[in-house]
Every structure is written in structure tokens, then in C-alpha cells.
Amino acid sequence: MGHVLAELTKMGLANIGYELVTDVLTFRTKSGPRKVHEVNGDDFARAFVKENASFAAIQLVNHFKENDRTDRMAYKALRALVKEGAIKKLSLGHYQRAGVKALPAPKPSAPKGRGGAVRRHEIGNKEVILTRIKGRRRFTLKELRDHFANIRRNPKSISPIISALSHVKLITKLEGGVYAWGKKKIAKKKEVRKKRDASVASPEQTNG
């Protein structure tokens, strides 16, 4: 401080002294004097983001309040971090730290074959069934199950497919476990004309 006092003396100031100031005057708020923090709001939010790859805005707000900071400071810090690219907005009220890669969606599990090994078929079970039954006047569920067993497909998948094909009238159920391709043909009843009794004579014959 000596050089500062020397410069002030050269400027004509006398009786110069100094003292340590421990209280910093700030604007008074409704809840009392506003507190001054050593770490500003943006840096405080950065520390939170460093520990939380994705978070909701309310989580950051609560974190600020728990550390004697205001929600206004939290939202101000959010806007600042988004603007500088430190975080990105995912949806309304949800944010993610920049540079975090989204996890890929889980792949659908394929049906398992014998021994638990995953088995995939290029041609679906429905297409296999349609190829085998198309145009046939008669086929059975047992026949289809035996065929699926031979080509190492799941026989339990046959019944739901057959039920669906029957529902859309592609096949017709003849009896239990027996079907035919196409709609059921309904035989038309032929009108049989009754022959008149020979004993019944025409009016001309009666008059004669």
C-alpha cells in the first residue's frame, strides 16, 4: 500500500489512512441483504452439470436453493450455458451436457431356435404357410406343424396365422384342424318344379 499512499500524497491529499473492510454493502432484497458468493452462478451451474450428464431444470433450481441461491440465478445460468454450448436443450425443462452421445435404441429380440440360439429367417412364417397352402382344396394343421418342424421353425406360430387367414376369408375351415383355400362355396339350391299329376286334366280336357 506504500506506493499508493505516496501517489496520493503527491496529489495533495493529507491524513491518508487505510483499514480492512470485511463487510460488502449490497442491495437489500425482501429476504434481507443479498449475499455475495465467491463462485458466481454460471460456474456453480457448471459444477452441477459436470456431475449430471442430463437433468431437469427444476433439479438445478433446487440445487441452487439448497445452497442459499435463488431460482432466478439458476435460470440465468441455464440460459448462459445453453448460449455458450455447454449444455443443450432436449425438451421442455430438460437439458443434457454437450458431448454426451445418446444411447442407441435397444434392438428387438429375435426368436430363439433350438439350444437358445437366436434364429432369423429371411422369409416369414406367414409367407411359408401361404406358399404351401395356396390353391389347395384340403390341408391340415398337423401337416403344417410337421413341415415347420422339418424346416426348423416354431410350430406354435402356425395356429395364430391360420386364425388370421380364416378371419379374412383367405381360407375356410372344413372341420377340426382341416382347412381349404378360398371362401366356402355355398351350393345353390335348384328349384325343382313339381310335375303336375297326370290325373289332373286341363280345363279343355275336363270340358271335353
C-alpha positions in Angstrom: 0.0 0.0 0.0 3.1 2.3 0.4 3.3 3.3 -3.2 -0.4 4.1 -3.3 -0.1 6.4 -0.3 2.9 8.1 -1.9 1.0 8.7 -5.1 -2.0 10.1 -3.2 0.4 12.4 -1.2 1.8 13.8 -4.5 -1.8 14.6 -5.5 -2.0 16.9 -2.4 -4.1 14.6 -0.2 -3.2 14.6 3.5 -4.0 12.5 6.6 -4.4 9.3 4.5 -5.0 6.1 6.3 -6.4 2.6 5.4 -8.4 -0.1 7.1 -9.5 -3.7 6.2 -13.1 -3.8 5.1 -14.8 -7.0 5.9 -18.4 -6.1 5.0 -19.5 -5.5 1.4 -22.6 -3.5 1.0 -25.2 -4.8 -1.4 -28.8 -4.1 -2.5 -31.3 -5.1 0.1 -33.9 -7.7 -1.0 -37.2 -8.8 0.5 -35.5 -11.5 2.4 -32.7 -9.2 3.6 -29.3 -8.2 2.2 -28.3 -10.0 -0.9 -25.4 -12.4 -0.2 -22.3 -12.3 -2.3 -20.9 -15.7 -3.2 -17.3 -16.4 -4.1 -18.4 -18.6 -7.0 -20.8 -16.9 -9.5 -24.0 -18.6 -10.6 -22.6 -19.7 -14.0 -19.6 -21.5 -12.5 -21.8 -23.0 -9.8 -24.1 -24.4 -12.5 -21.1 -25.7 -14.5 -20.1 -27.8 -11.5 -23.6 -29.3 -11.3 -23.6 -30.1 -15.0 -20.2 -31.8 -14.7 -21.8 -34.3 -12.2 -25.1 -34.6 -14.1 -25.0 -35.5 -17.8 -28.7 -35.0 -18.2 -31.1 -33.2 -15.8 -34.3 -31.3 -15.4 -34.3 -27.6 -14.8 -36.1 -28.0 -11.5 -33.2 -30.1 -10.3 -30.7 -27.3 -10.9 -33.1 -24.8 -9.3 -33.4 -27.0 -6.2 -29.6 -27.3 -6.1 -29.3 -23.6 -6.1 -31.9 -23.1 -3.3 -30.2 -25.8 -1.2 -27.0 -23.7 -1.4 -28.6 -20.4 -0.4 -29.0 -19.2 -4.0 -32.2 -18.1 -5.9 -34.1 -19.8 -8.6 -33.6 -16.6 -10.8 -29.9 -17.2 -10.6 -30.4 -20.9 -11.7 -32.5 -19.9 -14.8 -30.0 -17.2 -15.7 -27.2 -19.7 -15.5 -29.2 -22.2 -17.7 -29.6 -19.6 -20.4 -25.9 -18.7 -20.3 -24.8 -22.4 -20.5 -27.1 -23.0 -23.4 -25.9 -19.9 -25.2 -22.2 -20.9 -24.8 -23.0 -24.5 -25.9 -22.0 -26.2 -22.6 -25.5 -27.8 -22.4 -28.3 -28.4 -25.0 -32.0 -28.4 -24.5 -33.6 -31.8 -25.0 -37.3 -30.9 -24.4 -39.3 -28.5 -22.3 -37.4 -28.3 -18.9 -34.9 -31.0 -19.7 -31.2 -30.5 -20.6 -28.1 -32.5 -21.4 -24.4 -31.9 -21.1 -22.8 -31.2 -24.5 -20.8 -34.0 -26.0 -22.9 -36.8 -24.4 -23.9 -39.3 -27.0 -27.5 -40.6 -26.9 -27.7 -44.3 -26.2 -28.9 -46.4 -29.2 -32.4 -47.8 -29.1 -32.4 -51.5 -28.0 -32.7 -53.9 -30.9 -35.8 -56.1 -30.9 -35.0 -59.7 -29.8 -35.3 -62.3 -32.5 -37.0 -65.7 -31.9 -34.7 -68.3 -30.4 -34.2 -71.7 -32.1 -33.0 -74.9 -30.6 -30.4 -74.6 -27.8 -31.4 -71.0 -27.2 -29.5 -69.7 -30.3 -31.1 -66.7 -32.0 -32.5 -67.7 -35.3 -33.6 -65.3 -38.1 -35.4 -66.2 -41.3 -35.5 -64.1 -44.4 -38.9 -65.4 -45.3 -41.6 -65.0 -42.6 -43.8 -67.9 -41.3 -46.9 -66.4 -42.9 -45.3 -66.5 -46.4 -44.1 -70.1 -45.8 -47.7 -71.2 -45.0 -49.2 -69.3 -47.9 -46.8 -70.8 -50.3 -47.7 -74.3 -49.1 -51.5 -74.0 -48.9 -52.3 -71.6 -51.8 -54.8 -73.2 -54.2 -55.2 -76.4 -52.2 -58.6 -77.9 -51.7 -57.6 -79.5 -48.4 -54.8 -79.2 -45.8 -54.4 -79.9 -42.1 -52.7 -78.2 -39.2 -50.8 -81.3 -38.4 -49.3 -81.3 -41.9 -48.2 -77.7 -41.4 -46.7 -78.4 -37.9 -44.7 -81.3 -39.3 -43.5 -79.2 -42.1 -42.4 -76.4 -39.7 -40.6 -79.0 -37.5 -38.7 -80.3 -40.6 -37.5 -76.8 -41.6 -36.7 -75.9 -38.0 -39.4 -73.3 -37.4 -41.6 -72.8 -34.5 -44.8 -74.9 -34.9 -46.6 -72.8 -32.3 -46.7 -69.9 -34.6 -49.0 -71.7 -37.1 -52.3 -71.5 -35.2 -52.4 -67.7 -34.9 -51.5 -67.3 -38.6 -54.2 -69.8 -39.7 -56.8 -68.0 -37.5 -55.9 -64.7 -39.1 -56.1 -66.1 -42.6 -59.5 -67.6 -41.8 -60.7 -64.3 -40.4 -60.0 -62.5 -43.7 -61.6 -65.3 -45.6 -58.4 -66.5 -47.4 -59.1 -70.0 -46.1 -62.1 -71.9 -45.0 -62.4 -74.3 -42.1 -63.9 -77.6 -43.1 -63.7 -79.4 -39.8 -61.5 -79.6 -36.7 -57.9 -79.0 -37.9 -58.8 -79.2 -41.6 -59.0 -76.2 -43.9 -59.3 -75.4 -47.6 -58.0 -72.5 -49.7 -60.5 -69.8 -50.5 -64.0 -69.0 -49.4 -66.5 -71.7 -48.7 -68.7 -72.3 -51.7 -72.4 -72.5 -51.0 -74.2 -74.8 -53.4 -77.2 -73.1 -54.9 -80.5 -74.9 -54.5 -82.0 -75.8 -57.8 -85.6 -75.1 -58.0 -87.3 -78.3 -58.7 -90.6 -78.0 -60.5 -93.2 -80.4 -59.4 -94.7 -82.3 -62.2 -98.4 -82.0 -62.4 -100.3 -85.1 -61.6 -101.4 -86.8 -64.8 -104.7 -87.4 -63.3 -105.3 -83.6 -63.1 -106.7 -82.7 -66.5 -106.6 -79.4 -68.2 -109.8 -77.4 -68.4 -110.1 -78.3 -72.1 -109.9 -82.0 -71.3 -112.4 -81.7 -68.5 -114.9 -79.9 -70.7 -114.4 -82.4 -73.5 
